[in-house]
Structures are given as C-alpha cells and as structure tokens.
Amino acid sequence: MTFEGLDGSGKTTQARLLAERLSQDGEVVATREPGGTPLGERIRQVLLHGEDVSPWAEAALFAAARAELVAQVIRPALDRGAAVVCDRYIDSSLAYQGIGRGLGIEEVLQLNLAVVGGLLPDRTFVLMLDPATAAKRTRRARDRIEREGEAFHAALDSAYWQLGQLFPERIVLLDGSLEKEELAERVRAAL
C-alpha cells in the first residue's frame, strides 16, 4: 500500500497509522520515498535540499532512489510475506514530474515501471486537500519542491484527481480534511 498527496495532506500520519494497525497481524515494513535506503537518503538530500535540477534529471533521480528501494527493501519484504506501507511511490512521480513538470504521464510511468520491474502497489491512497490548507499544515522548513509556486501546487492537486480517474482499480481518493481517526477508518475500510 502506498500513500500520496500534497505535503501537509496527512499521508505520512496515515501511512504510520496503517502500518501500526497491520503490524498486529504480521510483519509490516514501513518506508518512504525518496529514501528508505542509504543511497535513497543521499538522493533525497539532493532532490529536496540541493540546487534546482532539470525536470528529466529530477525524474531520473527519483526513479534511481525508487529502484534501490524496491531492490533492497520492498521486493525482499514482499518475498517473505510482509506487508509494505510506503509514504509515496510511483504516483508521486506521475503527479510531480509527469504532470507538474510537463514530462508526460506515460513517459514517466514507463521509466518507473522499467526500474521497479513492473511492481505497482495493490492500493494507493491519495489524500486530497486543497493546496492552501496543506501548506498551512506543514510546520517544518520548506524543501526545494515545497517552495514551488501556487500554480505548481494547484497543478499537483489536479494531477492527483487525474490519476484517480486513470487508475481507479488501485487508487482511492480520500478527503484529507477529515480527522485523522476517521480517515484511518476509511483507509482500513478500503482495504
């Protein structure tokens, strides 16, 4: 399972709550993107706190971190029967680079499917929250991508709606303005 949405939408909280709940029934591996491996964490620093990079370089760096995460963490966990809960995955790249940066959904999807060997989540929960409210919820210093303008974040909001329409068999759009306990119940119900 993966969680998506704008920064401040509650995806990290919901990923944690689901992982805690699922751990009552067996092994759960919780991870995040970019990151989750030593290489992924170094790439995270470059992507979120480094200088600006071109859209395709950004997409390729996210894909590289994702490839390492799948090879080192996700696939081994799935092979041993563990549940995996990931805070962001391929749909972030489709929204941020495919739509937000204008690279194209299909092009970014093909790049990412190649590097992860076609591995897609069984279910992706997208927490929909208007960009202004999401920005107000973010308490820490803003990273390189969070500092993008309002137009970029509005495009991301629209992008997640589009992805929900394109992939309804695995993407569940949820109201990120709900109280965290009610939202967690809706996540569990959708499993």
CORVEN-V323062 format. One record per residue. N is the residue number from 1. PSI is psi in radians with two decimals (NA if undefined). OMEGA is omega as a letter, one per 40 degrees, with the letter a starting at -180 (NA if undefined). D_FIRST is the distance of its C-alpha to the first C-alpha in Angstrom with 1 decimal. Layout:
n-><N | N>
psi-><PSI | PSI>
omega-><OMEGA | OMEGA>
d_first-><D_FIRST | D_FIRST>
This chain:
n-><1 | 2 | 3 | 4 | 5 | 6 | 7 | 8 | 9 | 10 | 11 | 12 | 13 | 14 | 15 | 16 | 17 | 18 | 19 | 20 | 21 | 22 | 23 | 24 | 25 | 26 | 27 | 28 | 29 | 30 | 31 | 32 | 33 | 34 | 35 | 36 | 37 | 38 | 39 | 40 | 41 | 42 | 43 | 44 | 45 | 46 | 47 | 48 | 49 | 50 | 51 | 52 | 53 | 54 | 55 | 56 | 57 | 58 | 59 | 60 | 61 | 62 | 63 | 64 | 65 | 66 | 67 | 68 | 69 | 70 | 71 | 72 | 73 | 74 | 75 | 76 | 77 | 78 | 79 | 80 | 81 | 82 | 83 | 84 | 85 | 86 | 87 | 88 | 89 | 90 | 91 | 92 | 93 | 94 | 95 | 96 | 97 | 98 | 99 | 100 | 101 | 102 | 103 | 104 | 105 | 106 | 107 | 108 | 109 | 110 | 111 | 112 | 113 | 114 | 115 | 116 | 117 | 118 | 119 | 120 | 121 | 122 | 123 | 124 | 125 | 126 | 127 | 128 | 129 | 130 | 131 | 132 | 133 | 134 | 135 | 136 | 137 | 138 | 139 | 140 | 141 | 142 | 143 | 144 | 145 | 146 | 147 | 148 | 149 | 150 | 151 | 152 | 153 | 154 | 155 | 156 | 157 | 158 | 159 | 160 | 161 | 162 | 163 | 164 | 165 | 166 | 167 | 168 | 169 | 170 | 171 | 172 | 173 | 174 | 175 | 176 | 177 | 178 | 179 | 180 | 181 | 182 | 183 | 184 | 185 | 186 | 187 | 188 | 189 | 190 | 191>
psi-><2.50 | 2.73 | 2.36 | 2.88 | 3.02 | 2.70 | 2.27 | -0.04 | -0.26 | 0.12 | -0.69 | -0.73 | -0.79 | -0.63 | -0.77 | -0.80 | -0.71 | -0.74 | -0.73 | -0.75 | -0.81 | -0.49 | -0.27 | -0.35 | -0.03 | -3.00 | 2.36 | 2.34 | 2.08 | 2.33 | 3.11 | 2.85 | 2.62 | 2.63 | -2.68 | -0.20 | 2.85 | -0.79 | -0.77 | -0.66 | -0.62 | -0.72 | -0.68 | -0.79 | -0.78 | -0.82 | -0.72 | -0.41 | 0.04 | -2.92 | 2.96 | 2.53 | 2.80 | 2.73 | -0.76 | -0.59 | -0.72 | -0.82 | -0.72 | -0.66 | -0.74 | -0.74 | -0.67 | -0.78 | -0.70 | -0.74 | -0.76 | -0.72 | -0.76 | -0.80 | -0.70 | -0.45 | -1.01 | -0.93 | -0.77 | -0.67 | -0.81 | -0.69 | -0.52 | 0.12 | 0.19 | 2.67 | 2.54 | 2.27 | 2.09 | 2.25 | 1.66 | 2.63 | -2.53 | -0.66 | -0.46 | -0.76 | -0.66 | -0.72 | -0.93 | -0.87 | -0.74 | -0.85 | -0.93 | -0.73 | -0.07 | 0.37 | -0.32 | 2.29 | -0.87 | -0.74 | -0.79 | -0.64 | -0.80 | -0.74 | -0.85 | -0.67 | -0.62 | -0.78 | -0.34 | 0.18 | 0.58 | 0.10 | 2.01 | 2.68 | 2.67 | -0.66 | 2.37 | 2.18 | 2.10 | 2.08 | 1.91 | 2.19 | 2.34 | 2.53 | -0.65 | -0.75 | -0.74 | -0.75 | -0.64 | -0.51 | -0.37 | 2.02 | -0.37 | 3.05 | 2.45 | 2.43 | -3.12 | -0.75 | -0.66 | -0.42 | -0.06 | 2.77 | 3.01 | -0.66 | -0.70 | -0.79 | -0.58 | -0.66 | -0.63 | -0.72 | -0.83 | -0.66 | -0.75 | -0.63 | -0.78 | -0.78 | -0.65 | -0.61 | -0.61 | -0.59 | 0.99 | -0.31 | -0.36 | -0.29 | 2.23 | 2.06 | 2.23 | 2.64 | 1.86 | -0.11 | -0.12 | 2.72 | 2.57 | -0.60 | -0.74 | -0.70 | -0.72 | -0.66 | -0.72 | -0.63 | -0.88 | -0.68 | -0.57 | -0.16 | NA>
omega-><i | i | a | i | i | i | a | a | a | a | a | i | a | i | i | a | i | i | i | a | a | a | i | a | a | a | i | i | i | a | a | i | e | a | i | i | i | i | a | i | i | i | i | i | i | a | a | a | i | a | i | i | i | a | a | i | i | i | a | i | i | a | i | i | a | i | i | i | i | a | a | a | a | a | i | i | i | a | i | i | i | i | i | i | a | i | a | i | a | a | i | i | i | a | a | a | a | a | a | i | i | a | a | a | a | a | a | i | a | i | a | i | i | a | i | i | i | a | i | i | i | a | i | i | i | i | a | i | a | a | a | i | i | a | i | a | a | a | a | i | a | i | a | a | i | a | i | a | a | a | i | a | i | i | i | i | i | a | a | i | i | a | i | i | a | a | a | a | a | a | i | i | a | a | a | i | i | i | a | i | i | i | i | i | i | i | a | i | a | i | NA>
d_first-><0.0 | 3.7 | 6.9 | 10.2 | 13.8 | 17.2 | 18.1 | 19.1 | 16.8 | 15.2 | 11.7 | 12.5 | 13.9 | 11.1 | 8.6 | 11.6 | 12.4 | 9.2 | 9.6 | 13.2 | 13.0 | 11.0 | 13.5 | 16.2 | 15.3 | 14.9 | 13.8 | 10.7 | 10.5 | 9.7 | 10.7 | 11.6 | 13.1 | 15.8 | 16.5 | 15.3 | 18.3 | 22.0 | 22.3 | 19.2 | 20.7 | 24.0 | 22.6 | 20.9 | 24.5 | 26.0 | 23.6 | 23.5 | 27.0 | 29.0 | 31.2 | 30.4 | 29.3 | 29.6 | 26.7 | 26.4 | 26.7 | 23.9 | 21.6 | 22.8 | 22.2 | 18.6 | 18.2 | 20.1 | 18.0 | 14.9 | 16.9 | 17.9 | 14.5 | 13.3 | 16.8 | 17.2 | 14.0 | 10.9 | 13.1 | 15.3 | 12.7 | 11.4 | 15.2 | 16.1 | 13.7 | 11.5 | 8.0 | 6.2 | 4.9 | 6.3 | 8.8 | 9.5 | 9.5 | 11.6 | 11.8 | 13.6 | 16.1 | 16.6 | 17.4 | 19.3 | 21.1 | 21.1 | 22.2 | 23.2 | 25.2 | 26.3 | 25.4 | 24.0 | 20.6 | 21.6 | 23.1 | 20.2 | 17.8 | 20.2 | 20.6 | 16.9 | 16.5 | 19.6 | 18.6 | 15.2 | 17.0 | 15.1 | 11.6 | 9.1 | 5.5 | 6.0 | 5.0 | 5.7 | 7.7 | 10.9 | 13.3 | 16.7 | 19.6 | 22.9 | 23.6 | 26.6 | 24.9 | 21.9 | 24.6 | 26.5 | 23.6 | 23.3 | 25.8 | 25.9 | 27.7 | 26.2 | 25.1 | 26.4 | 23.8 | 23.9 | 27.7 | 27.6 | 29.6 | 28.9 | 29.0 | 26.2 | 23.9 | 25.0 | 24.2 | 20.6 | 20.4 | 21.8 | 19.5 | 16.3 | 18.3 | 19.3 | 15.9 | 15.0 | 18.2 | 17.8 | 14.4 | 14.5 | 13.1 | 9.5 | 10.0 | 10.9 | 13.4 | 14.3 | 17.5 | 17.0 | 20.6 | 19.9 | 20.6 | 17.7 | 18.2 | 18.4 | 15.3 | 13.4 | 15.1 | 14.0 | 10.3 | 11.1 | 13.4 | 11.1 | 9.1>
